[in-house]
Amino acid sequence: MPEGDSVRLLALRLDRSLRGRTLAAADLRVPRLATRDLGGRTILEHATHGKHLLTRFSGDATLHSHLRMDGSWTVTRAGRRLPSRLMPDVRVVLRTTEGPTAWGVLLHDLELVPTAEEHTLVGHLGPDPLREDWDPDEAVRRLLARPTTPLVSALLDQTNLAGLGNLWVNELAFLLGRSPWTPVGEVDVPRLVERAATALRHSVQVPGAYQVTTGNSRRGESHWVAGRARRPCPRCGTTVRVVAESPGDPANRRTWWCPRCQPGPGPEARLPRADRGA
C-alpha cells in the first residue's frame, strides 16, 4: 500500500500537469457517481491527508480517492489514452480543455463531496507531518492514549498519526532500537514522532531520498530491515527475521526486525484484536 510520502509525491505530480486546468468532461465510473457532472470546473489542487488524495475543484467540490494496494493515477497528453488492457479498470477520467487527461485506475473509496465537508471523509485521521496543520503534540497525545499497544500497531493506526505505512513503521522501530512489539508507552514518543515527521519530509523533499532509510540508495541496501528477511542486518550482521501478516488485520502486518539491534518482546506480543484506522 502506498504510504503518505508516496501519495504526497503523486499529488505534486498531478498538480504539475493539471492544476489550473479546466475540465472538458469528467467520467466517474462508479455507479453512485456516474451521473455527477464536473465539466467546466477548474482543478484547483491536489491535497493529501495521510494516504488519502483529495482533488479539489472550483465550485466547492472535492473528489476523494484512496490507492490502497493496486490503485494508480496516470496523466496522458492530448489525444492519448491508456493501453486497452487497462481500460476495464479505469474508475475516473478527467479530460481537460487544454489537453492532458488524468486516468484513475482501480481507485478505492471514491467519493464526491463539497470541499467544506472533506472532514466527513478524513476527519477521523490523526495529524499528518506533510500537511501545514501538522500538530506533533496531538500525535504524541493520541499515541500515548493507549500505551500498551505494540509500537508497530500504534504507528499503523492512521487515527494516531496519518501517513505511516508498513515500510516506515518497521524502519522506525529499527532506528529506535526497540522491538516492533514494545508497548508504545515504553518508548520516547515525542522523539518517535519527530523522527517520523523528519523521515516523511526528507523522503518527499530530497531528490533521490524517496523511502531510503539507510542513506544508501543502492538496490537492496536502502532499508535496514524491511524486505531483508533472512539477510544479515546491515548494522550487526544478525539474520533479519520476519513474521507474516495476520490476514485482514491492519494492526498486524508483515513485520521485519533484527533480534540483536531491537531487543524486547517477540511476535507473541502482537495485538490480539485489530484496531481499525484507515
N, C-alpha and C positions, 0 to 999 in steps of 0.2 A: 504494500500500500504506500503511495507517495506520502512523504512527510511534509511538515509545514514549510520547510525551505523549498521543497520541490514545487509545491503549489504556488508559493510566492514568486518563484522564478518563472513559472508558467504565466502568472498574471502580468508580470513585467513584459514578457514576450508578446502576449496578446495585446497589451497596451501599445507597444511599438507599432503593431500592424493595424489596430482597429480604433484606438482612442480618437475621438473627434469625428469619426466617420458616421454617415447616415445610412440607415438600413433601407434597402430597396424592398427586401422581403425577409421574413423570418419563418422558418418551418420548424415547429416544435412537435416532434414525432412521438409523443406520448399521449394517450387518449384524453387525459384530463386537461391538457394544454393545447390540444390540436387546433382549437378554434380561436385561440388568442392571437391578436394581431399586433405586431410590433413595428410594422412598416412605417417609415417616416421618422422614427425616433433616432436620436443620436446616441452612440455608445460613449458614455461619459468616462468610465474607468472600469478596471477590474480590481476589486478589493478581495482580501482574504481574511479569514479568521480560522486559525489552525489549518486543518486540511480542507476547508470549505472555500469554494470560489464563488464570488458574488459579482456578477456582471451587471453594472448599473447603466440604465438608460435615462434619457430625458423623459419628462412626463411622469416622474415618480414611479419607476418600475425597476425591479431587480430580479434577474434570473439566477437562482441558486443551483449549484451543481456540486457533486462530490465524485471524485475519481475512483475511490476505493482501489481494488486490485487491478482492474482492467480498463478503466476509463482513460480517455485522452482528448485533447483538442489539437486540431491542425488548421493552419491557415494556408489557403492556396491563392494564387494570382487570378486575375480576371480571366474567365473562360476555362479555367482548370477545375477539375473535380477529383475526388479521391478514386483510387482503383475500385473497379466494380465489386471485387471480393469484400470490400469494407462497407459498401453502401447499405446492406441489410442491418448493420449495427449502428448506423448513424441515428442519433437521437435529436440533434439540434443542427440546423443550418442557418447561419446568419450571413446573408448576402448584402454587401454594401453597394451604394450607388457609385462609389469611386473605384470599385474593382475587386478588392480582396473578399474572399468568402471564408468564414470560420465554420469548421465542422466539429461537432461534439460527438464522439464515438463511445458507445457503451457507458454513457454517463448515468450516475445514480442520484437518487433523492432530488430529482428535478422539481423545482417549484418556481412559480412566478408570483411575486408579492409586491405591494407598494414598498418603495425603498424605506419609508418611515417605519415599516413593520418587519424589517430584517431581523429584529430581535426575536421574533417568534420562531425563527429557524436556527439562530446561532446564539441566542441569549443565554442558553444553558452552559455554553463553553467557558472555560477558565481564561485567564489573561494570556495574551499571545505576545511573545517577545518581538515579533515582526510588525506589530501594529503601533501606531502613535499613542494609543491609550494603554500601553503596557504598564501593568501595575505589579511589580515584583513582590511587594508586601502582601498583596492579596493572594498571589500564587503560593507564597510561604504559608499563609493562614490556611488555605484550602488543603495543602499537602499535610499539614500538621493536624487537621481536624480529625483524621483517623490515623493516629500514629503507629498502630500495629500493622498497617497494610504493608506488604512487601514492597521494597523500593521500586522494582520494575513495574509492578501493578499500579502503584500510585502515580508513576510518571506516564503510564499508558492511558490513564483515565483523563480524557480530554476535558472533563469538568474541573480538573485541578489546574492544569497548565496546558494550553492548546498548542498543538503543532509537533509534539514529540511522537515519533513512531518507533517501531521496534529496533531499527538500527541505532538511533540516538540513545534510547534508554539503556541498551546493552553497553554501548561505548561509555556513557556517563557513569554507569556502575563501575566499570573498569577504572576510569580516570579517578574516581573517588577512592578506589582501593577497597571496595566493600562488595560482599556477596550480593547478587541480584535480589536475594530474598531477605536481606536485612530489613527489619522494620524501619519504615521511613522516619519514624520519630527518633531513631538512634543515630541518624546521620546529621551533619551540619546542613540543614535545609536551606538557609539563606545562601550559603556557598554553592550548594547544588543548583539553586535557581539561577544564580549569577552565571555559573558555568554553562547551564543550558541555554540561557539567553545569548551569551557570547558565542557559543558554538553555532546556533542557528543563524545569527547575524553574519558571522565570518563565512559560513557556507554560502550565503546569498550574495554578500558584498565583495568578496575577494576572488578575482579571476583564478580559476584552477583549483580553488579550495572546496568545491562542492562536495560535501559529505566526506571530506578527508579528515580523519581524526588523529592520525599518527604523524602528520607533516610530510609523509612520503606518498605521493600520488601514483606511484608505480602500481600497475595491475596486481592485485593480490596482496598489496602491502599497505593499503590506505586505511585499514581498520585494525584495532588492537585485538578484538575477539570476534566481532560479528562476521559470520561467514567463514571462520577459521577453525571449524571443528576438526579435531584430530591433527592439527598442525601445531608447531611449537609457538608458545607465547612469544611475541617479539621482544618482551622485556626480560623474561626469566628463563625461557626455554621449556617450561612445563607444557604438557599437551593441553590444548584448549578443549574443554568439554562442551557438550550441547545437550539440551533436553528438548524433546518435541513439544509443540504447542498442544494445548487441550482443545480439541475441535469445537468450534463455535463459541469459544470463551475468550473474549478480548483482553481479559486481565492476565491470561496465562498463555502468552505467545511463545514461539521458539526462543530459547534463551541460551546464549553462549557465555562462558566465564572461564577464567583461569583460577583453579583452586588455590594456587600459591599466592598470586597477587591479590586475590579477592577472598580473604578468609571470612567465615561466617556460615550462616545456615545454608543447607543444600535445597534442592528442589522439593524435598518433602515438606518444606515450609510454604509451598505455594498457597495462594489464596484459594480457599475451598469453594467459594461461590463467586461467580463473575460479577463485578460491579460495572455496569454499562455506562459508557461516556463516549458518544460518537464524536 
